[in-house]
Every structure is written in C-alpha cells, then in structure tokens.
Amino acid sequence: MSRGPIRLGFGQFYGDSVAEAEVAGVSVRQLAGRPPEGIPRHTHDNAHFCLIVRGDYETRTRNLIGRCGMSALLFHPAGTTHDDHFREMSGSCLMVSLPEVVLESVGVTRLASRSTAFDDAEVGFPGARMMRELRRPDRFSPLTLEALALEMVSRAARWQTRASGSPSWLQRAREYIHDHATDPARVTDVAEAAQVHPVYLARVFRDRLGLSPGEYLRRVRVRRAMEMMAKGDRGLAAIASGSGFCDQSELTHAFRRETGTTPSRYRRLLRD
C-alpha cells in the first residue's frame, strides 16, 4: 500500500534553520543545507514564498516544473504537493509562510490559486531586507518583518496582474533588456527589438509593469550583481562592471535603493 506525501504544518520545511522568526502569524526562516538522502515528496498546509538565496534549485508541482537560480522567487498556495531540492548541498533559501488571513488582507485571489515562479527581481527584493532584519546583532523588528512580508505578497500579486494578458512584444522587450543588461541602454534599441515605437513602448511598459524600461534595467543589473556575489569572491568593482554599472559607487547606490542594504552587507549575509 503506497503512502501519501508527508504533510508539513505552518512554518515547517526541510533543511537547517539559520535564522527564524514568527510575527503576526507570518513565519520567516532562512534555511541552509538539505538532507543528504534527498527530500521526500511533501505537501504544505499553508501558502509560502521561497526565495533562492544561493544555489541551483529545482522544483516540481502539478502546474510548475522548473529550475531556478539565485534570487528567483517562487510562490506555492496552500495544499501544494511537490518535489524540490538543491543541486548543491550549499544551497540556501528564505521561506515565508503565510496564513490565509494575510493573503485575504491584501486582497489576493489570483495569486493563491497556483504555484508561480517570478522571474523579475522586483518581487523578491523584500527578501533581502528580511535577511538583513533577521540577522540584526541586537533584535529584529517584528513590525518591519511583517511589513516586508506584506510587501512581498503585494508585489507578487501586482506583478502577476500586470503580466497577465501582456502583449507579446512586451515580453520581447523584457528579454532584450535581460540579454543586453551590460550594454549601454537606449530605449530605441529595446523598441526596435520589440518592433514598436519607442514612445509607445515607454508608455505601455510603465502602464503594464509599473516602472520604466530604465528602472527595469536597473533591477535586472542589481539581480545580476546579487548572483555574482553568491557565486564567488570577486571584488565589488569587478561585480559592478560585470553587471552593467559604471563603477562601484553606482552599484552601491542602486543596490541600496532596491534592496535596502549595501552590496558589502549583503555579501556578509551570504557568507554567514
């Protein structure tokens, strides 16, 4: 007789807890390491986000099969059954468990219906702030953690709504920005790749995604810098150049604006 998947309750996950907190019904855990024998198929009783902090991660649910790199964000609704694992034992992730009342408080309906992988750094940036808050040398602020969790839910729901039904040329524009993130940026080049007029692209891009092509590019570059920090010990000046910034100062300014912390502090979080 075959056994069903293992059920995990609120805030329960496989892996070693590096830092954790539970505030206002929201559980936040940074995990590192996975069982060497692998992770058995399991079901989560509550909805949760999974932010990949370091490592190469694979997941498989009923409607989502994917391989995710560093800074990718996944959402699984309550009752999700899946297989997941890091391809390297050094993997680390941030887990945010959410009771139904929290999702309802933000007015989330579409988000709670299926597993989703968000490929845009905007949605996952609050996670970097959560890590910093969890690892404060004194004591974390419950109010700050709760606000960041709600911000993550809000960003995810907003992004999913804006991205649904987007014209195909908008996806081409996003892909071009990702592929040419380290090149000099010109709206005309993006518009040519998307095959639309530059003025039309700028207007619809903001209407659909809530930010300009330039702001989107900055976030892509910050995410690339985060990935480079997780993969090695290159200096920040080299990381700035490799991710498309003019210099380390520009990287630091953009990084702080998007994540609420500096590249140096974020690197220390990764090492810890």
N, C-alpha and C positions, 0 to 999 in steps of 0.2 A: 504494500500500500504506500503510494507516494505521499510525501509530506508537502504541505503548502509552504509558501515563503515565510520567513521569520518576520514577525511584526515588531517594529521599533516604535516606542512611545515618544512623547514630546521631548525634544532635545537629545534624543539618543542616536548615536552614529558610531560607525566603526572607525577606529584609529585612536591615537593618543591625544588627549586634550592638552594643548599648550597653554591656553588661556580661555576662560569662560565666564559668563555672567548671565543672569536671568533678571530682567527688569520689565515691569508692566506686562507680564505674560509673554514676553519675547525672549527666546533663548539664543545667545550668541556664543559660538565656540570656534576657536581656531584649532584645527587638528593637524597632526603631523604623523607620518608613518601609517602603514596599513598592515593587517595581519599577513604574515608571510605565506600562509596557506591559501590566501585569496579571500574574497568577500562573498559570502553566500547570498543567493537571491533573497531580497527582503522587501518589505512594504513599510512605508512611513505613514503613521496615523495622521500626521499633521503636514500642512504645506511648509515648504522650506526653500530657501535660496542656497546655492552652493557657488562660492566664488573661488576660482582656482588661483591660489597664491603662488604656487611653484609646482612644476612638474607637468607631465603629459598624462591627461586624464581621459578615460573612455567611459561612456555610459550607454545603456540600452534600456529603453522603456517601450511601452506599447506604441507610442507615436513618435519617439525620438531615438535615433541611433547616431551617435556622433563621437568624435574625438576632439577634445578641447585642449587648448594651450593655456599658458599663463594669462591671467586677468579675464578669462572668459567667465561669464555668469550664467548659471542655469537655474530655472525655477521648476519645482515639482509640486503639483497640487496634492492635497490630502488624499491618501489612498493609493499613491503611486507605488507600483511594484517595479523594481529594476535591478539590473546588474551594473556594478560600476567598480572601477579600480584605477589606480595609478600604475603606469607602466614602469615607474621607478619608485623604489621604496622611500625616496627622499621627498615625495610629493607632500604638499601642504594645501589646506583649503580652509575657508571660512564658512561656517554653516550658520544660517539664521532661520530658526524655527518660528513659525507664525501661527497663532490660534486663529480660528475662523473670524472671531470678532474684530481682529486687527485688519483683516482683508476687507471686511464689511465697512469698517470705519473710513477707509479710503475710497469706498465705492467701487471696489474691484469686482468685476463679474467675468469678463472675457479671460483675464489672466488666470483665474482659478480653475479653468476648465481643462488645461492640458499642459504637459511638460514643454518647456520652451528654452532654447539656447539663445542668449542675446550676444550678438557679435559686435556690439558697439560699446566702447569704453564708458560712455556717459552713464549707463545703468549701473555699472559695477563700482564706480568711483567712491560711493559712500562706504564701501567695504574697506578701503584703505584707511579711511578715517576711523572706522570701528576698530581695526587692528591697533592703530595708534592709541586709541582710548583705552582698550583692554589692557595694554602693556604700560600704562602710566605708572611711574615709580611710586606715586602716592596712592590714589584710589580713583577708579574710573567714575565718571558722572553718569548715573542712571538716566537722567534726563537727556543727556547727549546721545547715549546708545539708543534709547527709544526713538528719538527724533531721527537718527540716521537710519534705523530700520524702516520707519515710515517713509522716509525719503526714498529708500531703495524700492519699496513697493510702489510708490507713486511714480518714480521714474520708469520702472518696468511697465506699468500699466499705460502710462502716457506714450512710451515708445512703441508698444505693441499696437495701440490705437492708431498712431500716426503712420506706422509702417504698413498696416493692413490696407490693401487696395491701392498702394502706391503705383504710379506709372512705371513701366519697365525702364524708361530712360533714367529715372531717379536711381535705380539700382546700378545702372551702368556708371552713373556719376559717382556713386559711393565706391564702387570697385576701382574706378580710375584713381580716386583720392588715396585709397589704400595702397594701390600698386605703385603710386608715384609720390608717396609721402615724404621722401627725402629730396625730391626735386623742387626747384623754385616754383612757387604756387601762382597760377594765373587762372582766373575764372574762365577766360576764353578757352583755355586748353580743356578744362573739365566740360564745358559746354560743347566743344567740338567732339569730344569722346561720347557724350550723351546724345549728340545730334539735336540740340535745341539751342535757342537763342540765349546768350549769356544773361540778359536781363530777366528773361522768363525763368531760367534756371535758378538765379539768385532768389527770386520771389517765391517760387514754389518750394525750393529747398527749405527755406525757413518756415513756410506755412506747414509743410509736412513733418519736418524733423525738429522744429523748434530752435534751430540755430543756423547760422550762415555757413557756407562752404568753408570759409576760413576758420571758423570756430570748430567745425567738424574735423578739419585737418589738424588743428592743434591737439584735439583729443586723441586722434589716431597716433600722432607723434608721441604724446605722453604715454600712451599704452605701449608703444614700441620701446620706449625708454624703460618702462617697468619690466618688460620681457627681457631686455638686455641685462638689467640689474640682477634678475633672477637666474640668469644662465652663466654668469661669470663675474670676474673681479676687474673688469675694465674700468679705467678712470672715468669720472663724470664728464670730463671734457671730450673724451672719445665717444662716450654714450650720447652726448649732446650732438656731436657731429654725425654719428651713425643713425640717429633717429630724426634728423632733419632740422635741428635747431642751429642757429648761427654760432652760439657759444654756450658755455656752462651757465652763464647768467640768465640767458633767455630760457634755457631748460628749467632752471630753478624757479623762475617766475611763473612759467606755465604750469609746472608740476604742482606748485603750492596752490595756484588758483583752482586747479581741477580736483586735487585730492585732499587739500587741507594740510599737507605736510610737505617737507622738503625731500629731494632725492636722497640726501645723506641719511635722514631719519628713516625713510622707507627702507633703504638698504640695510640699516641696522635691524629693523623688524624682521627682514628676511633671514638675516644671519642668526638672530636669536631663535 
